[in-house]
Amino acid sequence: MHSAPRAVAFFDVDETLIKVKSMARFLAFYWAQTGQDPARFEGARTAHLRRQTAGIPRARLNRAFYRNFQGAQGAELTEAGRAWFAAEQTHQDFFNQRVLDALHAHRRAGRLIALVSGSFPPCLAPIAEAVHADVVLCTTAEERGGILTGEIGIPVIGPRKADLARRTMRARSCDPGDCWAYGDHDSDAELLRAVAHPVVVGDNPLLRSLAGRHGWQRLLTAAPLSPAR
């Protein structure tokens, strides 16, 4: 006898499930841990902001960012990711508690938990383990002989998030009408449109407008959302 398909709750990670940008925080941590001059991170950060201000598409920004890891050992990054996450746990504001409460409520309701992020496994694996995520849909860094080339696969940004969410629902025979998604940024709009129960986290102008137009839920108040009904 086959069990009924389980619905999925999809969570963007940076500034949705957690309050920080994991990629930038991890890069600063990793370079400090490996003895890099702090000026190197400031230079990389300035270059990123300059590209962002120039209107470079977010997927291209994502690719450019990962070139900072060229030559790093994959295994070393995995260990550094665990150390980074442990260090972040000393700050009480790492997780967005309201979103984390919603995630726990979805699990209690029997839904699968999927993290969807432009970040990569060294950052996301310890987060996924901490929240008991069932699926991680993320950017993957290219390796050759265990060394990062600085290139990545398709950035999990914008429409790519929605595409992976739809593939996940199809693979599990899930009805999008039973599924949820949480996001905070313009680039999460397509992910939110992919399910029947989108939740806008924070006060992004575009998502706020879409929420008003389509009746999407918003997560702004201190009271946790109850998605179990």
CORWOWO-V157473 format. One record per backbone hydrogen bond with DSSP energy under -1.0 kcal/mol. NH is the residue of the N-H (numbers start at 1). CO is the residue of the C=O. Records with the same first field share a line. If there is no record, write none. Layout:
NH = CO, CO
This chain:
9 = 112
10 = 180
11 = 114
12 = 182
16 = 13
18 = 13
19 = 94
25 = 21
26 = 22
27 = 23
28 = 24
29 = 25
30 = 26
31 = 27
32 = 28
33 = 29
34 = 30
35 = 32
36 = 31
40 = 37
42 = 38
43 = 39
44 = 40
45 = 41
46 = 42
47 = 43
48 = 44
49 = 45
50 = 46
51 = 47
52 = 48
53 = 49
54 = 50
55 = 52
56 = 51
61 = 57
62 = 58
63 = 59
64 = 60
65 = 61
66 = 62
68 = 65
69 = 66
70 = 67
71 = 148
72 = 69
74 = 146
77 = 73
78 = 74
79 = 75
80 = 76
81 = 77
82 = 78
83 = 79
84 = 80
85 = 81
86 = 82
87 = 83
88 = 84
89 = 85
90 = 87
91 = 88
94 = 91
96 = 17
97 = 95
100 = 96
101 = 97
102 = 98
103 = 99
104 = 100
105 = 101
106 = 102
107 = 103
108 = 104
109 = 105
110 = 107
111 = 106
112 = 7
114 = 9
115 = 135
116 = 11
117 = 137
123 = 120
124 = 120
125 = 121
128 = 124
129 = 125
130 = 126
131 = 127
133 = 128
134 = 113
135 = 113
137 = 115
139 = 119
142 = 151
144 = 147
147 = 144
148 = 72
149 = 142
153 = 140
157 = 155
160 = 157
161 = 158
162 = 158
163 = 159
164 = 160
165 = 161
166 = 162
167 = 163
168 = 164
169 = 165
170 = 166
171 = 167
172 = 168
173 = 170
174 = 169
178 = 175
179 = 176
180 = 8
181 = 197
182 = 10
183 = 199
188 = 185
189 = 186
192 = 188
193 = 189
195 = 192
196 = 176
197 = 179
199 = 181
200 = 217
201 = 183
202 = 219
208 = 204
209 = 205
210 = 206
211 = 207
212 = 208
213 = 209
214 = 210
215 = 211
217 = 198
219 = 200
